[in-house]
Amino acid sequence: MNAKAMGYLSLARRGRLLEAGEEPVGAVCRAGHARLVVVAGDASDHCVRRVQSFVSGTNQPWLTVSCTKEELGAAIGRSACAMAVFTDVRLALAFVQALEEGECPTGLLEDLEVRAKRAEQRQREEKAHQRNLRRGGRKK
């Protein structure tokens, strides 16, 4: 994994848009707020099975990256970390786009792009709604 992708992990952690560790990842996944679950390449089979059970039955994507637990932990300010979860779809999309060629499954990038466009559209609609509320946009 390249330095740019690691930088997105660090940025997400500082912006509180990334949770790390088994318990926080499980809580975010159960709440349905996981946008992308990232698993270290040398994570144990038990950790991979746990991630699969967290996202099973949902439409929450997960990805195994080619870094070690120590490298993943260093990117987010810990000694070691086997799994982390993005809670913002646009940051997850930027992370996947920054990955090296061949690290990302084929459909994941397209799926995240669609989700990011929907999130942007919802944000625009909410902004227009708030503007209408301030202006008193009533029909006569």
C-alpha positions in Angstrom: 0.0 0.0 0.0 1.4 3.4 -0.9 1.9 6.5 1.2 -1.0 8.3 -0.2 -3.5 5.6 0.9 -1.8 5.6 4.3 -2.3 9.3 4.5 -6.0 8.9 3.9 -6.2 6.5 6.9 -4.4 9.0 9.1 -6.6 11.9 7.9 -9.8 9.9 8.5 -8.6 9.0 12.1 -7.9 12.7 12.9 -11.3 13.7 11.5 -13.0 11.0 13.6 -14.2 9.3 10.4 -12.4 6.1 11.1 -12.8 3.6 13.9 -10.1 1.0 14.6 -10.1 -2.3 16.5 -12.5 -5.2 16.7 -15.1 -3.8 19.2 -15.5 -0.3 17.5 -15.6 -1.9 14.1 -18.3 -4.3 15.2 -20.3 -1.5 16.7 -20.1 0.6 13.6 -21.1 -2.3 11.4 -24.0 -3.3 13.6 -25.3 0.3 13.5 -25.1 0.2 9.7 -22.6 3.1 9.5 -19.7 1.2 7.9 -18.8 2.6 4.5 -15.6 0.5 4.1 -14.0 -2.0 6.4 -10.2 -2.4 6.0 -8.4 -5.5 7.1 -4.6 -5.9 7.3 -3.1 -8.5 5.0 -1.5 -10.4 7.9 -4.6 -10.4 10.1 -5.5 -13.8 11.5 -8.2 -16.0 10.0 -10.3 -15.3 13.1 -10.2 -11.5 12.4 -11.2 -12.1 8.8 -14.1 -14.3 9.9 -15.2 -11.6 12.4 -15.3 -8.9 9.7 -17.2 -11.2 7.4 -19.8 -11.8 10.2 -20.0 -8.1 10.9 -20.9 -7.3 7.3 -22.9 -10.4 6.5 -26.4 -9.7 5.4 -25.7 -6.1 4.8 -24.4 -4.1 1.8 -21.3 -2.9 3.7 -18.0 -3.6 1.7 -14.8 -4.8 3.2 -11.3 -5.0 1.8 -8.1 -6.8 2.6 -5.1 -4.5 2.0 -1.4 -5.5 1.5 0.0 -3.9 4.6 0.9 -5.5 7.9 -0.9 -4.9 11.2 2.0 -2.8 12.3 1.9 -0.6 9.2 -1.9 -0.2 9.5 -1.5 0.7 13.1 1.2 3.2 12.4 -0.9 5.0 9.9 -3.7 5.6 12.4 -1.5 6.2 15.4 -1.5 2.9 17.2 1.1 0.2 17.7 -0.8 -2.4 15.7 -4.3 -2.7 14.2 -5.8 -5.6 12.3 -9.1 -3.9 11.2 -10.5 -0.4 10.7 -13.7 1.0 9.3 -14.4 4.2 7.4 -17.6 6.0 8.4 -17.5 8.5 5.5 -18.1 7.3 2.0 -16.1 10.1 0.2 -13.0 9.4 2.3 -13.4 5.7 1.7 -13.6 6.3 -2.0 -10.5 8.5 -1.9 -8.7 5.7 0.0 -9.7 3.1 -2.6 -8.6 5.3 -5.5 -5.2 5.8 -3.8 -4.6 2.1 -3.6 -2.1 0.5 -6.0 -3.3 -1.2 -9.1 -4.7 -4.6 -8.4 -5.3 -4.1 -4.7 -9.0 -3.2 -5.2 -11.7 -5.6 -6.3 -13.3 -4.7 -9.6 -16.8 -3.7 -8.4 -15.8 -1.9 -5.2 -14.6 1.3 -6.8 -17.8 1.7 -8.9 -20.0 0.9 -5.9 -18.2 3.5 -3.7 -18.5 6.1 -6.5 -22.2 5.6 -6.7 -22.6 5.8 -3.0 -20.5 9.0 -2.9 -22.7 10.6 -5.6 -25.8 9.7 -3.6 -24.3 11.2 -0.4 -23.4 14.4 -2.3 -27.0 14.6 -3.7 -28.5 14.1 -0.2 -26.2 16.9 1.1 -27.3 19.3 -1.6 -31.0 18.5 -1.0 -30.6 19.1 2.7 -28.9 22.4 2.1 -31.7 23.4 -0.3 -34.3 22.4 2.4 -32.6 24.4 5.1 -32.4 27.4 2.7 -36.2 27.0 2.0 -36.9 26.9 5.7 -35.0 30.1 6.3 -36.7 31.9 3.4 -40.1 30.6 4.4 -40.6 29.0 1.0 -44.4 28.6 1.3 -46.7 28.4 -1.7 -49.3 31.1 -2.1 
